[in-house]
């Protein structure tokens, strides 16, 4: 995410970007407004059974104190109370006390670029601490330099069932395998959950005023954008409303206002890698389908169906159009509910609905799932206790997910970021968002919170409060609109996942990726806005190939062998 405002909404919802969410604290006590998920995916009532496991593995306390050293990214704007610090706080002490571990931070650096520079220096000097979280390129470099401990023999014995269940929820071990090299586990990857693709959010109260139906097709989207721009949907007698909002980034996972769903409707998947019908490896931004989608966007922009000023607007500008009642149709993920709720302050009758749209000719909303992982917890090859990484992570998540009753008292009734736990590794079930919807449905039906997982109590109370008194409490309304209304749509039958063949980064991507991305984005924007003819797309494809794209394609092919 590219703005602190967007990051705030992300941090209030799910685990997506450690760097972004360092800017803020958290909600619900420990975790990003925290999506606490504990327990077996088949039965939430058994969610607390993890806490009762008492074996010689993940929860076994060391008989004598041990010391582990960490290097980690700090927390910008940390909101710890009472003079607590990242190096001295209740979350850290909770892990230390349960395992008899003394954690020493060798370094803690807030700025992500400075942190990466420090990690690179540690790699160059072969001076890494016992543990730290690194990105993909750093992980591969450290593994290639034989700096990392092989965690294979420790994973089964020292990972809690919850940690294992998180990884198992991703089919075919596709997340855990990103931490394996040559069949050996050298890094514990974070997990990115499903559902961060864009939904179509529409002001239903405006549709009702204009006697329009909920959209499903691309034609419907265009008709509504046209009506919202031209027919005075707010009935204030002024020509002050816009059509579809846009963003100059054009596409991006978990982004607001981008045009991903329009590309996807044409079976175009920019910035992703696939195999075509002839089994050739293809970059999604260079396909004929992408050219077709660009022509559609060009036509829409020319007609004014897309906000004519989207090139110059920042994220905050678009959010202001929403809150000010000037925009009523946009693409954004489920957690946009927090932003959209602001419009109720201006117009209490504002009613936003999320939809899996536009659908393709087969009635499908095609989506590209998020990259399964992107960062890795690694352990120094010479660490005295490599298994401590798995034990600490296991204990930490008993606290983050409020499984251990003792964790309920940590910063009780205070908003403190979960990142103050020692290991800033984001883990969750792949379907974490969708699996909670039946719980909300049941609670709304019988108004019974008995046996409710502790992680959900605050959120469920917000949903119940909003049901009883709709829109009276904006915070409760926003939570309900995001977690419940928006979250439910991410699991609808129309959603069809189109899995890329490759998510990673190659050597040429690192060297030439910035220039290639710039070439792509500038060309696409010029085509959409009419500053360049559609024929420039073919020139872009040729230039992209000659400027490094062919090398990247070869590297992607080699990585799959």
C-alpha positions as CSV (number, residue, x, y, z in Angstrom):
1,X,0.0,0.0,0.0
2,X,1.3,3.4,-0.8
3,X,-0.4,5.7,1.6
4,X,-0.6,5.9,5.4
5,X,-4.3,6.3,5.1
6,X,-4.7,3.0,3.2
7,X,-2.3,1.4,5.6
8,X,-4.6,2.4,8.5
9,X,-7.5,0.5,7.0
10,X,-5.3,-2.5,6.4
11,X,-3.9,-2.4,9.9
12,X,-7.4,-2.3,11.2
13,X,-8.3,-5.5,9.4
14,X,-5.8,-8.2,8.3
15,X,-2.2,-9.1,8.2
16,X,-0.8,-7.8,4.9
17,X,2.1,-5.4,5.3
18,X,4.3,-5.2,8.3
19,X,6.0,-2.1,7.1
20,X,2.8,-0.3,6.4
21,X,1.2,-1.3,9.7
22,X,4.1,-0.2,11.8
23,X,2.7,3.3,11.3
24,X,-0.2,2.5,13.6
25,X,-1.1,0.6,16.7
26,X,-3.8,-2.0,16.6
27,X,-7.3,-2.6,17.8
28,X,-8.9,-5.3,19.9
29,X,-5.9,-5.5,22.2
30,X,-3.3,-7.3,20.3
31,X,-3.6,-7.8,16.5
32,X,-4.5,-5.4,13.8
33,X,-8.1,-4.8,14.9
34,X,-7.0,-8.2,15.2
35,X,-8.1,-11.1,13.1
36,X,-7.8,-13.6,16.0
37,X,-8.1,-17.0,14.6
38,X,-7.5,-20.1,16.7
39,X,-8.7,-23.6,16.4
40,X,-9.5,-26.4,14.0
41,X,-11.0,-25.2,10.8
42,X,-13.8,-27.7,11.2
43,X,-15.1,-26.7,14.6
44,X,-14.6,-23.3,16.2
45,X,-15.9,-24.6,19.5
46,X,-12.7,-26.5,19.8
47,X,-10.6,-23.5,19.2
48,X,-9.1,-23.3,22.7
49,X,-7.9,-26.9,22.7
50,X,-4.5,-25.7,21.5
51,X,-3.9,-24.1,24.8
52,X,-4.2,-27.4,26.7
53,X,-1.5,-29.3,24.8
54,X,1.3,-30.1,27.3
55,X,4.1,-32.1,25.7
56,X,7.8,-31.9,25.4
57,X,7.6,-29.8,22.3
58,X,6.3,-26.2,21.6
59,X,5.2,-25.2,25.1
60,X,7.9,-26.9,27.1
61,X,9.6,-24.4,29.3
62,X,13.4,-24.5,29.3
63,X,14.8,-25.7,32.6
64,X,17.5,-23.1,32.6
65,X,17.2,-19.7,31.0
66,X,18.4,-19.3,27.5
67,X,19.2,-16.2,25.5
68,X,18.3,-15.5,21.9
69,X,19.2,-12.4,19.9
70,X,16.9,-10.8,17.4
71,X,17.2,-8.2,14.7
72,X,13.8,-6.8,13.6
73,X,12.0,-3.9,12.1
74,X,10.7,-1.5,14.8
75,X,7.3,0.0,15.0
76,X,6.9,3.6,13.8
77,X,4.6,5.6,16.1
78,X,4.4,2.8,18.6
79,X,1.6,3.4,21.1
80,X,2.8,1.4,24.0
81,X,1.6,2.8,27.4
82,X,3.2,3.4,30.7
83,X,6.7,4.0,29.3
84,X,6.9,0.5,27.9
85,X,9.1,-0.1,24.9
86,X,9.6,-2.6,22.1
87,X,12.4,-4.1,24.2
88,X,10.4,-4.1,27.5
89,X,6.6,-4.7,27.3
90,X,3.9,-7.2,28.4
91,X,3.8,-9.1,25.1
92,X,7.5,-9.7,25.1
93,X,7.5,-10.7,28.8
94,X,4.6,-13.1,28.2
95,X,6.7,-15.1,25.7
96,X,9.9,-14.8,27.8
97,X,8.2,-16.0,31.0
98,X,6.4,-19.0,29.5
99,X,9.5,-20.4,27.9
100,X,12.3,-19.1,30.2
101,X,13.8,-17.2,27.4
102,X,15.7,-13.9,27.5
103,X,15.3,-11.9,24.3
104,X,17.9,-9.4,23.3
105,X,17.4,-7.1,20.3
106,X,20.7,-6.6,18.5
107,X,19.0,-4.0,16.4
108,X,15.5,-2.6,15.9
109,X,15.0,-0.2,13.0
110,X,11.7,1.4,12.1
111,X,12.3,2.6,8.6
112,X,11.9,-0.4,6.2
113,X,14.7,0.8,3.8
114,X,17.1,1.3,6.7
115,X,16.1,-2.0,8.1
116,X,16.8,-3.8,4.8
117,X,20.1,-2.0,4.6
118,X,21.0,-3.3,8.1
119,X,20.0,-6.8,7.1
120,X,22.1,-6.6,4.0
121,X,25.1,-5.5,6.0
122,X,24.6,-8.4,8.4
123,X,24.5,-10.7,5.4
124,X,27.7,-9.2,3.9
125,X,29.5,-9.4,7.3
126,X,28.1,-12.8,8.1
127,X,27.0,-11.3,11.5
128,X,23.3,-12.0,11.7
129,X,21.7,-12.4,15.1
130,X,20.1,-15.7,16.1
131,X,16.8,-14.7,14.4
132,X,15.3,-12.1,12.1
133,X,12.6,-11.6,9.5
134,X,13.9,-11.0,5.9
135,X,12.4,-10.6,2.5
136,X,12.6,-13.1,-0.3
137,X,15.8,-11.9,-1.9
138,X,17.6,-11.7,1.4
139,X,16.3,-15.2,2.3
140,X,17.7,-16.7,-0.9
141,X,21.0,-14.9,-0.5
142,X,21.4,-16.1,3.0
143,X,20.5,-19.7,2.1
144,X,22.9,-19.6,-0.8
145,X,25.7,-18.4,1.5
146,X,25.0,-21.3,4.0
147,X,24.1,-18.9,6.8
148,X,20.8,-20.5,7.8
149,X,19.8,-23.3,10.2
150,X,17.9,-26.1,8.7
151,X,14.6,-26.1,10.6
152,X,13.3,-29.3,9.0
153,X,14.1,-31.5,12.0
154,X,12.5,-29.0,14.4
155,X,9.3,-28.1,12.6
156,X,7.2,-31.1,13.5
157,X,8.4,-31.4,17.1
158,X,8.4,-27.7,18.1
159,X,5.5,-26.1,16.1
160,X,2.1,-26.0,17.8
161,X,-0.9,-27.5,16.1
162,X,-2.2,-24.0,15.5
163,X,1.0,-23.0,13.6
164,X,0.8,-26.2,11.6
165,X,-2.9,-25.7,10.8
166,X,-2.1,-22.2,9.5
167,X,0.3,-23.6,7.0
168,X,-1.9,-26.7,6.2
169,X,-4.8,-24.4,5.3
170,X,-2.9,-23.5,2.1
171,X,-3.2,-26.4,-0.2
172,X,-0.3,-28.5,-1.4
173,X,2.0,-26.9,1.2
174,X,2.3,-24.0,-1.2
175,X,3.2,-21.5,1.6
176,X,5.5,-23.6,3.6
177,X,7.3,-24.7,0.4
178,X,8.4,-21.1,-0.2
179,X,10.6,-21.5,2.9
180,X,12.1,-24.7,1.5
181,X,15.3,-24.9,-0.6
182,X,16.4,-28.3,-1.9
183,X,13.7,-29.9,0.2
184,X,15.0,-28.4,3.5
185,X,13.1,-25.8,5.5
186,X,15.3,-22.8,5.9
187,X,12.7,-20.1,6.6
188,X,9.2,-19.9,8.2
189,X,7.2,-17.8,5.8
190,X,4.4,-15.4,6.6
191,X,0.9,-16.2,5.3
192,X,-1.3,-13.9,3.2
193,X,-4.9,-14.7,3.4
194,X,-7.5,-14.9,0.7
195,X,-9.9,-12.1,-0.1
196,X,-7.8,-9.0,-0.7
197,X,-9.0,-8.6,-4.3
198,X,-11.2,-5.7,-5.2
199,X,-15.0,-5.9,-4.9
200,X,-17.4,-3.5,-6.6
201,X,-18.8,-1.1,-4.0
202,X,-22.0,0.8,-5.0
203,X,-24.3,3.3,-3.3
204,X,-27.5,1.3,-3.3
205,X,-29.5,4.3,-2.1
206,X,-28.5,6.1,-5.3
207,X,-29.4,3.0,-7.3
208,X,-32.9,3.1,-5.7
209,X,-33.4,6.8,-6.4
210,X,-32.5,6.2,-10.0
211,X,-34.5,3.0,-10.2
212,X,-31.5,1.0,-11.2
213,X,-30.7,-2.7,-10.3
214,X,-27.6,-4.0,-8.7
215,X,-24.9,-4.5,-11.4
216,X,-23.4,-7.8,-12.5
217,X,-22.1,-7.3,-16.0
218,X,-19.6,-4.9,-17.5
219,X,-22.5,-3.1,-19.2
220,X,-24.2,-2.7,-15.9
221,X,-21.1,-1.1,-14.4
222,X,-20.9,1.4,-17.3
223,X,-24.6,2.2,-17.1
224,X,-24.3,2.9,-13.3
225,X,-21.2,5.0,-13.7
226,X,-23.0,7.0,-16.4
227,X,-26.1,7.5,-14.3
228,X,-24.2,8.5,-11.2
229,X,-22.2,11.1,-13.2
230,X,-25.1,12.5,-15.2
231,X,-28.4,12.0,-13.3
232,X,-27.9,13.8,-10.0
233,X,-28.1,10.7,-7.8
234,X,-27.9,12.8,-4.6
235,X,-30.7,15.0,-5.9
236,X,-29.0,18.2,-4.8
237,X,-29.6,19.9,-8.1
238,X,-25.9,20.2,-8.8
239,X,-23.7,18.5,-11.3
240,X,-21.1,17.5,-8.7
241,X,-21.0,13.7,-8.7
242,X,-18.4,11.6,-10.5
243,X,-18.5,8.2,-12.1
244,X,-16.1,5.3,-11.4
245,X,-13.1,6.4,-9.2
246,X,-9.7,5.4,-10.4
247,X,-6.0,5.3,-9.3
248,X,-2.9,5.9,-11.4
249,X,-1.4,2.7,-10.1
250,X,-4.0,1.0,-12.4
251,X,-3.8,-2.5,-10.8
252,X,-2.6,-4.0,-7.5
253,X,-3.5,-6.6,-4.9
254,X,-5.3,-5.1,-1.9
255,X,-5.4,-1.6,-3.5
256,X,-8.2,0.9,-3.5
257,X,-9.7,2.4,-6.7
258,X,-7.7,0.3,-9.1
259,X,-9.2,-1.3,-12.2
260,X,-8.3,-5.0,-11.6
261,X,-11.9,-6.2,-11.9
262,X,-12.2,-4.7,-15.4
263,X,-9.0,-6.4,-16.6
264,X,-10.0,-9.7,-14.9
265,X,-13.4,-9.5,-16.7
266,X,-11.5,-9.8,-19.9
267,X,-9.3,-12.6,-18.6
268,X,-6.4,-10.2,-18.3
269,X,-4.2,-10.4,-15.3
270,X,-1.5,-7.7,-15.4
271,X,1.7,-8.2,-13.3
272,X,1.0,-11.9,-12.9
273,X,2.7,-14.9,-14.6
274,X,0.7,-17.7,-16.3
275,X,1.0,-20.4,-18.9
276,X,-1.0,-19.9,-22.1
277,X,-2.9,-22.6,-24.1
278,X,0.4,-23.6,-25.7
279,X,2.1,-24.0,-22.4
280,X,4.2,-20.9,-22.9
281,X,5.1,-18.8,-19.9
282,X,3.4,-15.4,-20.3
283,X,3.5,-12.1,-18.4
284,X,-0.1,-11.1,-17.9
285,X,0.5,-7.4,-18.8
286,X,1.5,-8.4,-22.4
287,X,-1.5,-10.5,-23.5
288,X,-4.1,-9.6,-26.1
289,X,-6.7,-9.7,-23.4
290,X,-4.9,-6.9,-21.6
291,X,-5.0,-4.9,-24.8
292,X,-8.7,-5.4,-25.0
293,X,-9.2,-4.3,-21.4
294,X,-7.2,-1.2,-22.1
295,X,-9.5,-0.3,-25.0
296,X,-12.5,-0.7,-22.7
297,X,-11.0,1.6,-20.1
298,X,-10.0,4.1,-22.8
299,X,-13.6,4.2,-24.0
300,X,-14.9,4.7,-20.5
301,X,-12.5,7.5,-19.8
302,X,-13.3,9.2,-23.0
303,X,-17.0,9.2,-22.2
304,X,-16.3,10.4,-18.7
305,X,-17.5,7.2,-17.0
306,X,-14.1,7.1,-15.2
307,X,-13.3,10.2,-13.1
308,X,-11.5,12.5,-15.4
309,X,-9.1,13.7,-12.7
310,X,-8.0,10.3,-11.4
311,X,-4.5,10.9,-12.7
312,X,-3.9,13.8,-10.3
313,X,-6.0,12.6,-7.3
314,X,-4.3,11.1,-4.3
315,X,-5.8,8.3,-2.2
316,X,-7.1,10.9,0.3
317,X,-8.7,12.9,-2.5
318,X,-10.8,9.9,-3.6
319,X,-11.7,9.1,0.0
320,X,-12.9,12.7,0.3
321,X,-15.1,12.3,-2.7
322,X,-16.6,9.3,-1.0
323,X,-17.1,10.9,2.4
324,X,-18.4,14.1,0.8
325,X,-21.1,12.2,-1.0
326,X,-19.7,12.9,-4.5
327,X,-18.8,9.3,-5.5
328,X,-21.0,6.2,-5.4
329,X,-19.1,3.5,-7.4
330,X,-15.6,2.2,-7.0
331,X,-13.4,-0.9,-6.7
332,X,-11.8,-1.8,-3.4
333,X,-11.2,-4.7,-1.1
334,X,-13.6,-5.8,1.7
335,X,-11.8,-3.7,4.3
336,X,-12.8,-0.5,2.4
337,X,-15.9,-0.7,4.7
338,X,-14.0,1.5,7.2
339,X,-13.4,4.2,4.6
340,X,-16.9,4.0,3.1
341,X,-18.6,4.3,6.5
342,X,-17.4,7.9,6.7
343,X,-20.0,8.9,4.0
344,X,-22.7,8.2,6.6
345,X,-21.5,11.3,8.6
346,X,-22.4,13.4,5.6
347,X,-25.5,11.5,4.5
348,X,-27.1,9.1,7.1
349,X,-29.0,7.5,4.2
350,X,-25.8,6.4,2.4
351,X,-26.0,2.6,1.9
352,X,-23.0,0.9,0.4
353,X,-23.2,-2.7,-0.9
354,X,-20.2,-4.8,-2.0
355,X,-20.6,-7.1,-5.1
356,X,-18.5,-9.7,-6.9
357,X,-18.7,-7.8,-10.2
358,X,-18.3,-7.4,-13.1
359,X,-18.8,-11.0,-14.1
360,X,-17.4,-12.5,-17.3
361,X,-19.5,-14.2,-19.9
362,X,-19.5,-17.4,-17.8
363,X,-20.9,-15.6,-14.8
364,X,-17.5,-15.6,-12.9
365,X,-15.6,-12.9,-11.1
366,X,-12.0,-14.0,-11.8
367,X,-9.5,-13.1,-9.2
368,X,-5.8,-13.6,-8.7
369,X,-5.0,-14.7,-5.1
370,X,-2.4,-12.8,-3.1
371,X,1.1,-14.1,-3.1
372,X,1.1,-16.8,-0.5
373,X,4.0,-15.3,1.4
374,X,6.7,-12.6,1.1
375,X,8.8,-12.5,4.3
376,X,10.6,-15.3,6.2
377,X,11.7,-15.9,9.8
378,X,15.2,-17.2,9.5
379,X,17.6,-18.6,12.1
380,X,21.4,-18.3,12.2
381,X,23.1,-21.6,11.4
382,X,25.2,-21.2,14.5
383,X,22.4,-20.4,16.9
384,X,22.5,-22.4,20.1
385,X,18.8,-23.0,20.2
386,X,17.3,-23.0,16.6
387,X,14.1,-24.7,17.9
388,X,13.5,-21.6,20.1
389,X,12.1,-19.8,17.0
390,X,9.3,-22.4,16.6
391,X,8.6,-22.5,20.4
392,X,8.5,-18.7,20.6
393,X,6.2,-18.5,17.6
394,X,3.9,-21.1,19.0
395,X,3.6,-19.3,22.4
396,X,3.3,-15.9,20.8
397,X,0.3,-17.0,18.8
398,X,-1.4,-18.3,21.9
399,X,-1.3,-14.7,23.0
400,X,-2.1,-13.0,19.8
401,X,-5.2,-15.2,19.2
402,X,-6.2,-15.0,22.9
403,X,-6.1,-18.7,23.3
404,X,-4.3,-18.7,26.6
405,X,-6.6,-17.1,29.2
406,X,-3.6,-15.3,30.7
407,X,-3.1,-13.4,27.5
408,X,-6.5,-11.7,28.0
409,X,-5.0,-9.6,30.7
410,X,-2.2,-8.2,28.5
411,X,-2.9,-4.6,27.9
412,X,-6.5,-5.3,28.7
413,X,-8.8,-2.5,27.3
414,X,-5.9,-0.8,25.6
415,X,-5.0,-0.6,21.9
416,X,-1.5,-2.0,21.5
417,X,0.0,-3.4,18.3
418,X,0.6,-7.1,18.2
419,X,3.9,-6.2,16.6
420,X,5.3,-5.7,20.1
421,X,5.5,-9.5,20.3
422,X,9.1,-10.5,19.6
423,X,8.6,-12.3,16.2
424,X,6.8,-10.1,13.7
425,X,5.6,-13.0,11.6
426,X,2.1,-12.8,10.2
427,X,0.2,-16.1,10.3
428,X,-3.4,-16.9,9.6
429,X,-5.7,-19.4,7.9
430,X,-6.0,-19.0,4.1
431,X,-9.8,-18.7,4.5
432,X,-9.7,-16.8,7.8
433,X,-12.1,-14.1,6.6
434,X,-14.8,-16.4,5.2
435,X,-14.7,-18.9,8.0
436,X,-16.0,-16.3,10.5
437,X,-19.1,-15.4,8.5
438,X,-21.2,-18.4,9.7
439,X,-20.4,-17.4,13.3
440,X,-21.7,-13.9,12.7
441,X,-24.8,-15.3,11.0
442,X,-25.5,-17.5,14.0
443,X,-25.0,-14.8,16.5
444,X,-27.3,-12.4,14.6
445,X,-29.9,-15.1,14.5
446,X,-30.0,-16.2,18.1
447,X,-28.2,-13.3,19.9
448,X,-26.2,-15.8,21.9
449,X,-22.5,-15.2,22.6
450,X,-22.0,-18.4,24.5
451,X,-18.9,-20.3,23.5
452,X,-17.8,-17.4,21.4
453,X,-14.0,-17.4,20.7
454,X,-12.4,-14.6,22.7
455,X,-10.8,-13.1,19.6
456,X,-14.3,-12.4,18.1
457,X,-16.2,-11.0,21.0
458,X,-15.5,-7.3,20.4
459,X,-16.2,-7.6,16.7
460,X,-19.4,-9.6,17.2
461,X,-20.6,-7.0,19.7
462,X,-20.0,-4.3,17.1
463,X,-22.1,-6.2,14.5
464,X,-24.9,-6.8,17.1
465,X,-24.8,-3.2,18.1
466,X,-25.1,-2.0,14.5
467,X,-28.0,-4.4,13.9
468,X,-29.9,-3.0,16.8
469,X,-29.1,0.6,16.1
470,X,-28.0,0.9,12.4
471,X,-25.3,3.6,11.7
472,X,-25.7,5.2,15.1
473,X,-22.2,4.2,16.2
474,X,-19.9,4.8,13.2
475,X,-17.2,2.5,14.5
476,X,-19.6,-0.4,15.0
477,X,-21.1,0.3,11.6
478,X,-17.7,0.4,9.9
479,X,-16.7,-3.0,11.5
480,X,-20.0,-4.5,10.4
481,X,-19.7,-3.2,6.9
482,X,-16.1,-4.5,6.5
483,X,-15.9,-7.7,8.4
484,X,-19.5,-8.9,7.9
485,X,-21.0,-7.3,4.8
486,X,-17.8,-7.1,2.8
487,X,-16.2,-10.2,4.2
488,X,-19.2,-12.3,3.2
489,X,-18.9,-11.4,-0.5
490,X,-15.3,-12.7,-0.6
491,X,-16.6,-16.2,-0.3
492,X,-19.4,-16.1,-2.9
493,X,-19.7,-18.7,-5.5
494,X,-19.0,-16.3,-8.4
495,X,-15.4,-15.8,-7.2
496,X,-13.1,-17.9,-9.3
497,X,-9.4,-18.1,-8.4
498,X,-6.9,-17.9,-11.2
499,X,-3.6,-19.1,-9.7
500,X,-0.3,-17.7,-11.2
501,X,2.5,-20.1,-11.8
502,X,5.1,-17.8,-10.2
503,X,4.9,-15.3,-7.4
504,X,8.6,-14.6,-6.6
505,X,11.3,-12.3,-7.7
506,X,14.1,-13.1,-10.2
507,X,17.6,-11.6,-10.5
508,X,16.6,-9.5,-13.5
509,X,13.4,-8.3,-11.8
510,X,15.6,-6.9,-9.1
511,X,17.9,-5.2,-11.6
512,X,15.4,-4.0,-14.1
513,X,12.0,-4.3,-12.5
514,X,11.7,-0.6,-11.7
515,X,12.3,0.5,-15.3
516,X,10.0,-2.2,-16.7
517,X,7.2,-1.3,-14.3
518,X,7.6,2.4,-15.2
519,X,7.4,1.5,-18.9
520,X,4.3,-0.5,-18.3
521,X,2.5,2.0,-16.1
522,X,3.2,5.0,-18.2
523,X,2.1,3.2,-21.4
524,X,-1.1,2.0,-19.9
525,X,-2.0,5.4,-18.5
526,X,-1.3,7.1,-21.8
527,X,-3.6,4.6,-23.6
528,X,-6.4,4.9,-21.0
529,X,-6.4,8.7,-21.1
530,X,-6.1,8.9,-24.9
531,X,-2.7,10.5,-24.8
532,X,-1.4,7.5,-26.9
533,X,-3.0,5.3,-29.5
534,X,-3.9,1.7,-28.6
535,X,-1.2,0.6,-31.1
536,X,1.3,1.7,-28.5
537,X,0.4,-1.4,-26.6
538,X,2.2,-3.5,-29.2
539,X,5.2,-1.2,-29.0
540,X,5.2,-1.6,-25.2
541,X,5.2,-5.4,-25.5
542,X,8.2,-5.3,-27.9
543,X,10.1,-2.8,-25.8
544,X,9.4,-4.7,-22.6
545,X,10.8,-7.9,-24.1
546,X,13.9,-6.3,-25.4
547,X,14.5,-4.3,-22.2
548,X,14.7,-7.3,-19.9
549,X,11.3,-9.0,-20.1
550,X,12.6,-11.9,-22.1
551,X,15.4,-12.4,-19.5
552,X,12.8,-12.4,-16.7
553,X,10.6,-14.9,-18.6
554,X,13.6,-17.2,-19.0
555,X,14.4,-16.9,-15.3
556,X,10.8,-17.6,-14.3
557,X,10.9,-20.7,-16.5
558,X,14.1,-21.9,-14.9
559,X,12.7,-21.4,-11.4
560,X,9.8,-23.8,-12.3
561,X,12.1,-26.7,-13.2
